[in-house]
Structures are given as C-alpha cells and as structure tokens.
Amino acid sequence: MVDRQVLKEVLEIALRNGGDFADIYIEHKRVTGIGCEGGKIERVHSGLDIGAGIRVISGDSTAYAYTNDLTREGMAGAAKIVSHAARGDKKDYNIDLTKVKPRAEFNFGVRPDNVKTEDKVNSVESADRAARDVNPDSIKQVIVGYGDVIQNITIANSHGEYVEDERIRTRLMIQVVASLEGTIQTGYEAVGSMAGFDLLQRNSPRDMAAAAASRAVEMLKARPAPSGKMPVVMAGEAGGTMVHEACGHGLEADLVQKGLSVYTGRKDQAVASESVTVIDDATLEDKYGSYSFDDEGVPARKVTLIENGHLKDFLYDRLTALKDGTESNGHGRRESYQHKPVPRMGNTYIAPGREDPHRLIKEAGRGVLVTKMGGGQVNTTTGDFVFDVAEGFLIVEGKKGPMVRGATLTGNGPEVLKNIKMVGKDLGFTIGTCGKDGQGVPVSDAQPTMWIDDIVVGGTVQVEGNGKIRRV
C-alpha cells in the first residue's frame, strides 16, 4: 500500500523528539451492508475507508494521530503532531522493516467481492420470508441484517517489524418479534466468521430465520420463570456470553493494571473451580473473533488465562505488556485506524470437560436450563453481573421441563466460576461486537454445558424452600 522507505521516514519523524516506541497502522477497508425490515429491503450500502494511525509511546503515555492522506507529506504531518508529545532522550533505531510471518493463516472461501449484490439481497429476502412463514398471525416484525468486510492492513514499527494482512469477515443476524394477547417475545439468531460468502452456504439463512421465529412464537406460550437461588445448567448452545462478560473483560491487562478488575493481584491464585480452564485463541479457524495478527502486528496465539481454576495470564497489548515487563500476547485491537489499540478479547471460551451434557441436567435434579443467552451487564471491578435469558426451561426431576420466560441470572463472576460442579464435553460459540473505550471489535465466545450449583435466578414466580412456587 505504501512504500517501506516512506514508512521508515515517517517513523523517524515520529521519534525525532524521543519516545520508546512508534508504529504506523494503515487500513484499507471495504464494507457492504444490507438491511431488511417490514418485509422490504430498507438499505443496501457499500463504502471504502482508507487511513493511517500513527502512535508514539513514551513511558506510560501514548500520543496518537490519524489521517486520511496516505502520501508521505500527509503521514509526516501526523507524525510531527505525535512527536511533540514524546519525551526522553532521542534514541538510535535500526528500522529495517523486516516482514513478520503469521502463526495462523485463514481460507476465506468465496470472497464477498466476487458475489453479486443481488445474490446477497436474495439471501436476506429469503430469510425474511422464512421467518414470516413460521406463524404469519403472531409474527409482527422481522429484521434481517447482512454485512461483509474486506480489510487490508499494513503495520510498521520502530522495532523494525513490518506486517501485511488481509481480513475478510461475513455475518448475518435475524431478529423476530412475535406478539399474542399483549405478550411480546423476541427470537434472535446470528452467525459470523473470518470467512467469505460461503458462510451462508454452510449456515442456511432460511433455517436460521425459522429457528429465530419459532423461538419467539414458542416463548409466547412459556410459563413465567421462577425466582430465587437454585441450580442452573448453562447449555453449550447458549454460547459464551457469561465467560465474555463476567470473566473475559476482567482479564484484560489495562483494567487489571488500573485496579478496575476483580482479578487484580490474584495471579496464580484459585479463582474458579478446578474443572474450569479459560482460553482466548484468535487462531481458531472459522470464528468471528479470529485474526492472523492483532492490530499492533503481533502474531495471534492461544493464551491460557485460567488453568484448572488458577489464574495464569492476562490479555496484553504492547503498552500493558511493557508496564508488566512481559511481551504482548497478541491482543492489542482497535476498531479502525481512527482508534489506538487496547487489550481486547478475540475468541474466548471455557474449555470442554469430559461429561455427557445430559448427565449434568440429571445430576442438577431441579432448577433452570439456559439454552440461549440475551444481553447483560458486568462491573469488572467487583465481578457482579446480571444477564437476560433469551430461552430457558425448568429442570424437573433431572429432566428438561417446560419452557420459561422472563428469567435473569444475577451473580458474581469469580463466585459463579467456583460454583461450577460439572463441565460437559461439548462447546457452543456465539458472536458479537464487543464495546470498550468507545470502539467495537468482532468477537466470539463459547462454553461447554456447565452445572452451576447455586445462582440467583430472577423471574416472576418465587420458589419456596419446600419446592412450591408462588407468584411475586
């Protein structure tokens, strides 16, 4: 994209007043988005965004500027701005810009830029029709959103490292609203991956839409959820919302260093049940949060964060790694060239165990089976969280019982991880866009089926000590 000699000169300008480290992040991003609502295609848009971000790190401070002008003069102007914030003695750098090799490479399948817009629109329209066909009387709203991104990046830094990479991501989301006699329920399905348009060939939009619509319609007939402290079995198919929110954010090194994480000062301590191992692996094939390099040019790798219940590592970018006297483990991520990188998750999951998932329901005996998670909130400083249950069932005498609605899960991340009694051998992924510091990045998260001994379930009925239920 830009001549390496120009990049070397811009880095030298950025460091001419001092500084410990400088880098350039150049991005060329093409996006396509298609939205359908009310049975009509409401928008079809495509766009191109090009720019460069230039950063200088001096001690604990970071100076950052960006520009859309990729000429030498344009980038040099941004480099001069950040150079004024640098401090310390000027150092000699041997910036030879040697190309860095990735640890992981991805096969993107059918490139979305080789697919006609009409074919993408047809997939969206077919999903809309399939959702409405499930129950035309009850289904009141269907929203289908398709998107693909082709992102080419170039990164160069004062360590002499040079990275070129291409990332292709495709996603499809379907939300269905059903209503009956004043009751409103929602069904949701989404798929996304570091892949091309073949993602929709492997995950039928029509089948996804039918599943979302069926869930919304079935929830209309569900009984009110119980409330109280009780066993909960989180099915693998529910996805990893809990591990992402209640655990993952607290393991990002910047929050740990600022004392804004419940895991601050707990390295090598027991923070979960011995059956729990938490991993972040951005090298996984066909996952939405995967990448060959992070947004600082560090090759992606598998990082074990919690091993057999003991805290082993954090998610580092270059700056936080420098503060802790270690090396980045490839988790410096940014939304675009307009943002500086910060420690972020990629594909975060609790490793599978050895148990048959059905056995966990039998052993729990009673409580709630969660098969689909909704949104949630977490206080990373304390680990306290609350999550919505999008789809759940009662567990009655060790078997899956009737569907319930209106349930929430409330608890504390480390306490819940310590209360995990058994872990299944399955693993189910979900996708999302993770927000932090005003910027969002694509992520995946996952968990196996887990039996949590006791967790607070919020609902519209209360379970008495004798097992009887009363409305509240």
C-alpha positions in Angstrom: 0.0 0.0 0.0 2.8 2.4 1.0 6.5 2.2 0.1 8.5 0.9 3.0 11.1 3.7 2.7 8.3 6.2 3.3 7.2 4.3 6.3 10.7 4.3 7.7 11.0 8.1 7.2 7.6 8.7 8.9 8.6 6.6 11.9 11.9 8.5 12.2 9.9 11.8 12.3 7.6 10.4 15.0 10.6 9.6 17.2 12.7 12.6 16.5 11.9 14.2 19.9 12.3 10.9 21.8 10.0 8.2 22.8 10.2 4.4 23.5 8.2 3.0 20.6 6.4 4.2 17.4 4.2 2.5 15.0 2.0 3.1 11.9 -1.3 1.3 11.2 -2.6 1.7 7.7 -6.1 0.4 6.8 -8.0 -0.1 3.5 -11.5 -1.3 4.4 -14.4 -2.1 2.1 -17.8 -2.8 3.7 -21.1 -3.9 2.4 -24.4 -3.8 4.4 -27.9 -4.9 3.6 -30.9 -4.4 5.9 -34.4 -5.7 5.6 -37.3 -4.6 7.8 -41.1 -4.7 7.4 -40.7 -7.1 4.5 -38.7 -4.6 2.4 -35.0 -4.1 1.7 -34.5 -0.8 3.5 -30.8 -0.2 2.8 -28.0 -1.5 0.6 -24.8 0.3 1.2 -21.2 -0.1 0.4 -18.2 2.0 1.3 -14.5 2.4 1.3 -12.5 3.9 4.2 -8.7 4.5 4.0 -6.4 6.0 6.6 -3.4 5.7 8.8 -2.9 6.0 12.5 0.5 6.9 14.0 1.4 6.4 17.6 4.3 7.2 19.9 4.7 5.6 23.3 6.8 7.4 25.9 6.9 5.7 29.3 3.2 5.3 30.4 1.9 7.9 27.9 0.6 7.4 24.4 0.2 10.1 21.7 -2.0 9.2 18.7 -3.0 10.9 15.5 -4.6 9.7 12.3 -5.0 10.9 8.7 -6.8 10.0 5.5 -3.9 11.3 3.5 -1.5 8.4 2.8 1.1 10.5 1.0 4.4 11.0 2.6 3.5 14.6 3.4 0.2 13.6 4.9 1.6 10.9 7.2 4.6 13.0 8.1 2.2 15.7 9.3 0.5 13.3 11.7 3.9 12.0 12.8 5.1 15.5 13.7 2.0 16.0 15.9 2.6 12.9 17.9 6.4 13.6 18.1 5.7 16.7 20.2 4.2 14.6 22.9 7.3 12.4 23.1 9.7 12.8 26.0 13.1 11.5 26.9 16.4 11.3 25.0 16.4 10.6 21.3 17.5 7.0 20.6 19.1 5.4 17.6 16.8 3.0 15.9 17.7 0.5 13.2 14.4 0.4 11.3 14.9 -2.1 8.6 11.2 -3.2 8.4 11.6 -7.0 8.2 8.4 -8.8 7.3 6.8 -10.8 10.2 5.3 -14.2 9.4 1.9 -15.1 10.9 1.3 -18.2 13.1 -2.2 -18.7 11.6 -3.5 -18.2 8.1 -7.1 -18.4 7.0 -9.0 -19.7 4.0 -11.7 -17.1 3.2 -13.7 -19.4 0.8 -15.9 -17.5 -1.6 -14.7 -13.9 -1.5 -17.7 -11.5 -1.0 -16.3 -9.1 -3.6 -16.8 -11.9 -6.1 -20.5 -12.3 -5.2 -23.2 -10.2 -6.9 -25.1 -7.7 -4.7 -28.3 -9.3 -6.0 -27.3 -12.7 -4.6 -26.7 -11.1 -1.2 -30.0 -9.4 -1.3 -31.7 -12.7 -2.2 -30.3 -14.4 0.8 -31.6 -11.6 3.1 -35.1 -11.7 1.5 -35.3 -15.5 1.7 -34.6 -15.2 5.5 -37.3 -12.6 5.9 -39.9 -14.8 4.1 -38.9 -17.9 6.1 -39.3 -16.2 9.4 -42.8 -14.9 8.5 -43.9 -18.2 7.2 -43.5 -19.8 10.6 -46.6 -18.1 12.0 -48.0 -15.2 10.0 -50.6 -14.3 12.6 -48.2 -14.0 15.6 -45.0 -12.6 13.9 -45.2 -8.8 13.9 -41.6 -7.8 13.0 -38.6 -9.3 11.2 -35.3 -7.6 10.9 -32.5 -9.2 8.8 -29.0 -7.7 8.6 -26.2 -8.8 6.4 -22.7 -7.4 6.4 -19.2 -8.2 5.0 -15.9 -6.5 5.4 -12.7 -6.8 3.4 -9.9 -5.2 5.4 -6.3 -4.8 4.2 -3.8 -3.6 6.8 -0.1 -2.6 6.9 1.7 -2.1 10.1 5.3 -0.9 10.6 7.1 -0.1 13.8 10.3 1.2 15.3 11.3 -2.4 16.3 11.8 -2.9 12.5 8.7 -5.1 12.1 6.6 -5.0 9.0 3.2 -6.7 8.6 0.8 -7.0 5.7 -2.5 -8.8 6.3 -6.0 -9.3 4.7 -9.1 -10.0 6.8 -12.5 -10.9 5.5 -15.5 -11.2 7.8 -19.1 -12.0 6.9 -22.1 -12.0 9.2 -25.9 -12.4 9.2 -28.3 -11.6 12.0 -32.0 -12.2 12.3 -34.4 -10.8 14.9 -38.0 -11.8 15.1 -40.7 -10.2 17.3 -43.9 -12.2 18.0 -47.0 -11.0 19.8 -50.1 -12.6 21.2 -52.8 -11.1 23.5 -50.5 -8.4 24.8 -47.4 -10.6 25.3 -44.4 -9.8 23.2 -41.4 -12.1 22.8 -38.2 -12.0 20.6 -36.2 -14.6 18.9 -32.6 -14.0 17.7 -30.1 -15.9 15.6 -26.7 -14.7 14.3 -23.7 -16.2 12.5 -20.4 -14.6 11.7 -16.9 -15.7 10.8 -13.5 -14.9 9.4 -14.8 -16.2 6.1 -16.4 -15.2 2.9 -19.9 -15.6 1.5 -19.7 -19.4 1.8 -20.6 -18.8 5.4 -24.2 -18.5 4.2 -23.9 -21.7 2.3 -22.8 -23.5 5.4 -25.4 -21.8 7.6 -28.8 -21.5 5.7 -30.4 -18.1 6.2 -33.8 -19.7 5.9 -33.1 -22.2 8.6 -31.7 -19.5 10.9 -34.8 -17.4 10.3 -37.1 -20.3 11.0 -35.3 -21.0 14.3 -35.5 -17.4 15.4 -39.2 -17.2 14.6 -40.0 -20.5 16.2 -38.3 -19.4 19.4 -40.2 -16.1 19.5 -43.5 -17.9 18.9 -42.8 -20.7 21.5 -41.8 -18.1 24.1 -45.4 -16.6 23.9 -46.7 -19.8 25.4 -43.9 -20.2 28.0 -44.7 -20.0 31.7 -43.3 -17.3 34.0 -39.7 -18.0 35.2 -39.1 -18.9 38.8 -37.0 -16.7 41.0 -34.7 -17.5 43.9 -31.3 -19.2 44.4 -31.2 -22.5 42.6 -29.1 -24.8 40.4 -28.6 -23.6 36.8 -27.4 -25.7 33.8 -25.9 -23.5 31.1 -26.2 -25.4 27.8 -23.3 -25.3 25.4 -25.7 -24.0 22.8 -26.3 -20.9 25.0 -22.9 -19.6 23.9 -20.3 -17.8 26.0 -21.9 -14.6 27.0 -21.2 -15.3 30.6 -17.5 -16.0 30.2 -17.1 -13.0 28.0 -18.8 -10.5 30.3 -18.3 -12.0 33.8 -14.7 -13.2 33.2 -13.1 -12.0 30.0 -13.2 -8.3 30.5 -11.7 -8.6 33.9 -8.7 -10.4 32.4 -7.8 -7.5 30.0 -4.5 -6.2 31.3 -5.3 -2.5 31.2 -8.2 -3.0 33.6 -6.1 -5.2 35.8 -3.3 -2.6 36.0 -5.7 0.2 36.8 -7.2 -1.8 39.7 -10.6 -2.0 37.8 -10.7 -5.8 37.7 -11.7 -8.3 40.3 -8.6 -10.3 39.2 -6.1 -7.6 40.1 -3.3 -9.0 42.3 -4.6 -12.6 42.0 -2.1 -14.1 39.6 -1.5 -17.9 40.3 -4.4 -17.9 42.8 -7.5 -20.1 42.6 -10.3 -18.0 41.0 -12.5 -20.8 39.7 -13.4 -24.4 40.1 -10.7 -26.9 39.3 -12.9 -28.0 36.3 -12.6 -24.6 34.7 -10.0 -23.6 32.2 -10.4 -20.3 30.3 -8.7 -19.7 26.9 -8.5 -17.0 24.3 -7.4 -18.2 21.0 -7.6 -15.9 18.0 -6.1 -18.5 15.7 -9.2 -20.7 15.6 -10.5 -21.4 12.1 -13.9 -20.1 11.1 -14.5 -17.9 14.1 -15.7 -14.2 14.1 -13.0 -13.1 16.6 -10.1 -14.7 14.7 -7.1 -12.9 13.2 -3.6 -13.7 12.0 -2.1 -10.6 13.6 -3.5 -8.2 16.2 -3.8 -4.5 15.3 -0.2 -3.9 16.5 1.3 -6.5 14.2 1.8 -9.2 16.9 1.1 -12.7 15.6 -2.1 -14.2 17.2 -1.6 -17.1 19.6 -3.5 -19.3 22.0 -3.5 -17.9 25.5 -4.5 -19.9 28.6 -5.9 -17.4 31.1 -7.2 -19.7 33.8 -5.9 -23.2 34.1 -7.7 -25.8 36.3 -9.1 -22.9 38.3 -5.9 -20.9 38.8 -5.3 -17.5 37.2 -2.3 -17.8 34.8 -2.2 -14.9 32.4 -3.9 -11.7 31.2 -4.7 -10.3 27.7 -1.9 -7.9 26.7 -1.2 -5.3 24.1 2.3 -3.8 23.7 1.7 -0.9 26.2 0.4 -3.0 29.0 3.0 -5.7 28.4 5.7 -3.1 28.7 4.3 -2.0 32.0 4.3 -5.6 33.4 7.8 -6.3 32.0 6.5 -9.1 29.6 5.7 -9.4 25.9 2.4 -8.8 24.2 0.4 -12.0 23.6 -1.4 -10.6 20.5 -4.5 -8.9 22.0 -4.0 -5.3 21.0 -7.1 -4.5 19.0 -8.8 -1.4 17.5 -12.0 -0.6 15.6 -10.2 1.3 12.9 -7.2 3.5 12.1 -9.0 6.3 13.9 -8.5 4.4 17.3 -5.5 3.5 19.3 -5.2 -0.2 20.2 -6.2 -1.5 23.7 -6.3 -5.0 25.2 -9.3 -6.9 23.8 -10.6 -10.4 23.6 -10.7 -12.5 20.4 -12.3 -15.9 20.8 -12.8 -16.5 24.5 -14.1 -19.8 25.8 -14.2 -22.2 28.7 -12.5 -25.4 27.6 -14.7 -28.5 27.3 -14.7 -31.1 30.1 -15.4 -34.9 29.9 -19.1 -35.2 31.0 -22.1 -36.0 28.8 -24.2 -32.8 28.8 -27.4 -34.8 29.5 -25.8 -36.1 32.7 -25.5 -32.5 34.1 -29.2 -32.0 33.8 -29.9 -35.3 35.6 -27.4 -34.5 38.4 -28.8 -31.0 38.9 -32.2 -32.5 39.5 -34.1 -29.2 39.6 -33.6 -25.6 38.6 -33.3 -23.8 35.2 -31.8 -25.0 32.0 -30.5 -22.0 29.9 -30.3 -22.7 26.2 -30.0 -19.1 24.8 -28.5 -16.1 26.5 -29.5 -12.5 26.0 -27.7 -9.3 26.8 -26.1 -8.4 30.1 -24.0 -6.1 32.2 -21.0 -6.6 34.4 -19.0 -4.5 36.9 -15.4 -5.5 36.2 -14.2 -4.1 39.5 -16.4 -6.4 41.6 -17.3 -9.1 39.1 -21.0 -8.6 39.7 -23.2 -9.3 36.7 -26.8 -9.6 35.5 -27.8 -11.4 32.3 -31.1 -11.9 30.5 -32.1 -15.5 29.5 -33.5 -15.5 25.9 -34.5 -19.1 26.1 -34.8 -21.3 29.2 -36.6 -24.4 30.6 -37.3 -25.7 34.0 -35.4 -28.7 35.2 -37.8 -31.1 36.8 -36.7 -34.4 38.4 -33.5 -34.4 36.4 -35.2 -33.8 33.1 -35.8 -30.9 30.7 -39.2 -29.5 31.6 -41.5 -26.7 30.3 -40.2 -23.5 28.7 -40.0 -20.4 30.9 -39.7 -16.7 30.0 -38.6 -13.5 31.8 -35.6 -15.1 33.6 -32.4 -13.2 34.5 -29.2 -14.5 36.1 -27.5 -12.4 38.8 -24.3 -13.2 40.5 -20.5 -12.6 40.8 -18.2 -13.9 38.1 -15.5 -15.5 40.3 -18.0 -16.9 42.7 -20.0 -18.5 39.9 -16.8 -19.9 38.4 -16.1 -21.5 41.8 -19.6 -22.9 42.0 -19.3 -24.9 38.7 -19.9 -28.5 39.7 -19.5 -30.3 36.4 -18.4 -29.4 32.8 -19.7 -31.1 29.7 -17.7 -32.2 26.7 -19.5 -30.0 24.2 -18.7 -26.4 23.1 -21.0 -23.8 21.6 -19.9 -20.5 20.1 -21.8 -17.2 19.7 -20.7 -14.0 18.0 -20.9 -10.3 18.9 -19.4 -6.9 18.6 -17.6 -6.1 21.9 -17.6 -2.5 23.0 -14.9 -0.8 25.0 -13.5 2.7 25.2 -15.9 3.9 22.6 -14.9 1.3 19.9 -16.2 -2.1 18.9 -14.5 -5.2 17.6 -15.8 -8.6 16.4 -15.5 -11.4 18.9 -16.6 -14.9 19.5 -17.2 -16.6 22.9 -18.1 -20.1 23.9 -18.6 -22.5 26.8 -19.5 -26.2 27.2 -22.6 -27.2 29.1 -22.0 -26.3 32.8 -23.8 -27.1 36.0 -23.6 -24.2 38.4 -24.6 -25.3 41.9 -26.4 -22.1 43.0 -27.1 -18.9 41.2 -29.7 -16.2 41.7 -32.5 -16.5 39.1 -34.8 -13.5 38.8 -38.3 -14.2 37.4 -42.0 -13.6 38.1 -42.6 -16.5 40.5 -40.7 -17.5 43.6 -39.5 -21.0 44.6 -40.3 -21.7 48.3 -37.9 -23.7 50.5 -40.3 -26.7 50.2 -40.1 -26.6 46.4 -43.6 -25.0 45.9 -43.9 -22.0 43.6 -45.7 -18.8 44.4 -46.2 -15.7 42.2 -44.4 -12.4 43.2 
